[in-house]
Amino acid sequence: MSELGKMLLAIGLLIALAGAVLLIAGRVGLPLGRLPGDWAYRGKRVTVFFPLGTSILISVVLTVLVYLIARFRR
């Protein structure tokens, strides 16, 4: 049970860190959510937003980060 608790704490800290990074990025002016490839449909009664460009950018950054962490742990 101790290992599960440690893992949950680590995941919680990572989520909090990701939230802090997004808040700082918004204040600095990083255009997350407004990148080319982010689609927005605004109808009369509904708005649908699909951040495809932002999702791809975050995926690439996380892939490189996980690769570097795995490489240095060996």
Buried (B, 14 or more C-beta within 10 A) or exposed (E): EEEEEEEEEEEEEEEEEEEEEBEEEEEEEEEBBEBEEBEEEEEEEEEEEEBEBBEEBBEEEEEEEEEEEEEEEE
